[in-house]
Amino acid sequence: MTADSVPAELPPPMRRVLIVGSPGAGKSTLAQKLAARTGLPLIHLDDLYWNPGWVKVEAAVWQQRLAEALAQERWILDGNFSTTLRERALHADQVVFLRPPRLLCLWRAFWRERLNLRPHARHDGAKWPSRALLQDIWQFPPQAQRQWEELARLPHLKVTVLRSDAEIRAWLRQLPTPAGHKT
């Protein structure tokens, strides 16, 4: 389904959605479920930032890819990249902050690495989350609070904070489903 073929039944504030949160919060999982429910195209920021083999792109390429993604009429953008958060928020109509407990994020990161679900995270073959990843998870709540406060001041932006899997499920259930779209 292309961005232009999303049914018109979606409410106007659900056209461009950012999903952000700590590593291990469930951003990609929510993004996939939201895309399936709404028909909005899903863009993972990691896909824009990395070339095949998890080789970081040049800064100019990253900026060009991001600009092209933001120029689209409809999207779900999944990922943090805090240096571009404000730019993305200015193009979005809604941001969903995932704020589960730190220990849950740490647990998920640990199992993601053990199950090798994100092989790019460690290039040395280790099966443990990197120190940098653990630090990102531990420091995320204070950083997220500052980001949320900044975004909440943008008058055009609806900010939703979800703190548990139960809240995520409830939020998804309350969304309208476009006519003829399978969930």
N, C-alpha and C positions, 0 to 999 in steps of 0.2 A: 504494500500500500504506500503510495507516495504522500508527501505532505499535503498536496492539493486535494487528495481524495478523502481526507478525514471528513466524516459526516458533519453537517452544520449543527447537529443537535448538541454538540459539546458546548458547555457554557463559555461565554467569551473570556472569562478569566482563566480558562484552562487551555491556553494555546501554546504557551512557552513556559515550561516548568523546569526549575533547577532543583536537583536533589543533592544535598550536601550533608556531610556528617563525618564523624570520626572514622578512621580505618576500622573495619570490622563492624560498622553500624548496620550494614545491610543496604547500602545505597544501590548497588547494582541489582540486587534482588527486587527491591521496591521499584526501581526504574523499569525492569522487565515486566513486572506485574501491572504497573501503571500503563505502559505502552500497550500491553495486551488488552487492557480494559478500555482504553480510550482510542486506540488506533493512532495515537501521536507517534511520529518517528522518534526513535531512541538514538541518541548520540552519546557514546562514552568518551569522556575527555581523554582517557588514556589512549584511545584510538587516534586522536588528533595529535597527541604529544609524542607518541612513540612511533618509530618505523618498525617494520618487521624485525623480529629478533630482539625486541625491546631496546632498540638503539634510539636514544633521544634525538629528536629533530632539531635543526637549527632554530634559533629564536625567531627569525623572520618567517620560517615555514610554519611554526607553531602559531604565530600571530595571524598569518594568512588563513590557515585552516580554521582557527577559532572565529575569525571575522566572517568567513563563508558560512559556518554553522549558525552564527548569531543572525545572519541576514535572512535565514529561512523563515517562512511564515509561521511554522509550527514545529515544536520540538520538545523533547525531554532531554536535558543535559545532566548527565550523571558524573559527579566527581568534584573534588575540592579545588585544587589549584588556587589557593587563597589570593595570589597576586592578581588574578583576573576576576575575582568574585564580584567586585563592584561593577565592572564592565558587563559581566553576564547578567547581573541583577537589573541593570538599567534596560536591558533588552527583554527581560522576563516579565511575566505577569504574576507568577507565583513561585515561591521557594519553599521547599519542604526540608526542614532541618531534622535530621535523625539524631536524637540525643539519648541513646540507651546508656545504661550504666557502663563505666569504664571496664569493669571486670568482665562483662559480657563481650565487649569489643575485643579485649585481650584474649579471651577464650576462643572467639571466632577466628581471630588472626592466627592463633596457635594452630587450630585445626585446619585452617585454609593452607597453611604452610606444610603441615604434616601430610595432608592429602594431596599436596602439590597442585592446588587449584589455581595458584598464581605463580607459575614457575619463574616469571620475570623478577619476582621480588628478591631472589637470591641467586646470584650467578655462580656461587661457589659450591652448589650442591647441598648446602646445609638444609636441614628440615626444621629450622627454628626461625621464628620471626627475627628480623634484624633489630639491633639496638635502636636504630633510627625509627623503625616502625613502632616499636614499643613506646619510644619517647613521644612520637606523634599522637598515639592513642592516649597516653597519660596526660599530655598537655592540652589535648583538644578541648575539654570543657571550658576553660577560661577563654581560649581563643574564640570558640563558638559563641560564647556570650557576647563578646565584643562585636563579632560579625552580625549576630542577630539584632543587636541594638542598632547598629548602623543601617541594616536593611529595613528594619521595622519603621524607620523614619522616611523611607521612600514612599510617597503617597500613592503611587500606582501599583505597588507590590503587595500581594497577599502573602503573609508569612505564616506557615503552619509548622509547629514544633511537635514532633512525635517522639515519645520517650520509651516505647515498648513495642514488642511485636503485636500485642493485643490492640494498642492504639493504631498501629499501621493497618491491621486487618479491618478495624472499624472505619478508619478513614477511607480505605479503598471501597468498602461496601456502600458507603453513603454517596459515592460518586455516581452520576448518571452514566448509563451505558448507551452509547450511540445506537440508534435503531439498526437492527440487522447485524450488529457486531457481537462476536462471540467473546465470552469472558473465560 
